[in-house]
Amino acid sequence: MKETISRIEERFEVLRRRSGLVIAPIVFLAVYSFPVQGLTEQTQALAALVGFIVVLWLTEAFPLYITGLLVPVMLILLGITTAQKAFAPFADPVMFLFLGAFVLARAIQMHGLDKRFAYTVLDSRFVSGNPSRIMFAYGAVCCIISMWISNTATTAMMFPIGLAIVSMLYTKEGNRDRERYATGMMLMCAFASSIGGLATPVGTPTNLIGLGFIERQLGRHIQFFEWMTFAVPIVVVMFLFLFFYLDLLTGIGKKRIDGLSELLAHEREKLGPMTLAERNTLIAFGVTVILWILPGLLALTLGDRHPVTTAYVKQVPESVAALLGAVLLFFLPSRNEPGEKKEYVITMAHAVQIDWGVLALYGGGITLGHIVFETRLAETLGSQLIGIIPADGWGLIAATSFMATLTSELTSNVSSANMIVPLVIVLAQNTGIQAAVAATMASSLGFMLPISTPTNAIVYSSGYVPLNKMIAYGFVLDIAGFFIIVAGTLLLVR
């Protein structure tokens, strides 16, 4: 039953990465050598650098964070901007929102709070060993957890739990019902984790990238709670669609799987009672979430322009809230027994184990985007596309969402957002915010291939997901997600 990644796929990946080392310099020289009317020598060099970086992102010739760090270096070496301007975006407030959220996620994983939540839901009376309910609950847990920690981390954590459930079905080899259900469970893990990341600004890096471009280029700050008011309904609709079509196509049809409730109860018992470290991690996380959603609650009760609301938004932005929660972890004890050295929920040794590569990638992305707008290169290039892509209304939202969906299949979601969202902002007129939000969310689609996102690659490695099934089921979700995001954006985003 189990499969490994085929040699053809391995060769394609190697060829894709190596091709970038050749294509990127060629693109740079070609763009630099053929001047575009209206561009100065400086902006011509910037256009060449944009082509160079985009090719590296698409092909992943270098790790994405290395390419991100190349951006300010190349901007300075080419004389496009100064070192002060090139490195300034690395101190953007959103970078500290990332930092705080990553430290909180690290504590949640380190102390097993995510596993406790997962086993508690799966061992509930609602599930009761029913295959359809198991799939629903399993996907819901993946979806909810990925709202707060990375999609990849969520999938990596939930993947072994899914494997344990699936292994109970394989008492008889070759049973097609069991094979279909195993495929459905694995895809549910990957797809639900990716969908859940859309619900909050910190759920996936693409959300923060899009929000950063919207705030800097359109002057519109979308608050944490405000994002959730339109993103959560979109996520709910997408998840329900995912469950119903996976359950229809991969369900077993039985009312109960014997022994599954006992397995989940045993795993839950192994965790033991909630520790002091878990309780204090939950406190720090809860404080952060309250600080994130409080501006929205104040706006709903007091109004957007009330002095208390405006003062809070100014004094406690999302980045400060995230850092306050992270700092709490260093002061809350994980052990406090008499006669023993006091230990805290997280130490610096653990905190520095966060994904610094994402910060480097994001810093490079916003640096490039900022310089492209500052030099008016974006405006010049955007004017060339007027007449090809609709400049307003649902046509622009649909066209750019389609572009983001397509590029997310061929490259990372982060690269897709960095490429598509700035283009959307240049083209958009009255519907700039709607189009940018739609493109940001569509950049997190890309469900068809193992190379589209790490979540897909993780479950594909199980061998329970034939490539043709991932393509077929992923294609359906891509199409559905595209329509849900476009419709949801038009209806819900102001």
ABEGO torsion letter per residue (X at the ends): XBBBBBAAAAAAAAAAAAAAAAAAAAAAAAAAABBBBGBBAAAAAAAAAAAAAAAAAAAGABBAAAAAAAAAAAAAAAGABBAAAAAAAAABAAAAAAAAAAAAAAAAAAAGAAAAAAAAAAABAAAGGBAAAAAAAAAAAAAAAAAABBAAAAAAAAAAAAAAAAAAAAABBGBAAAAAAAAAAAAAAAAAAAAAAAABAAABAAAAAAAAAAAAAAGBBBBAAAAAAAAAAAAAAAAAAAAAAAAAAABAGBABBBGAAAAAAAAAAAAEBBBAAAAAAAAAAAAAAAAAAAAAAAAAAAEAABAAAAAAAAABBAAAAAAAAAAAAAABBABBBBGBBBBBABBAAAAAABBAAAAAAAAAAAAAAAAAAAAGAAAAAAAAABGABBABEAAAAAAAAAAAAAAAAABBAAAAAAAAAAAAAAABBAAAAAAAAAAAAAAABGAABAAABAAAAAAAAAGABBAAAAAAAAAAAAAAAAAAAAAAAAAABX
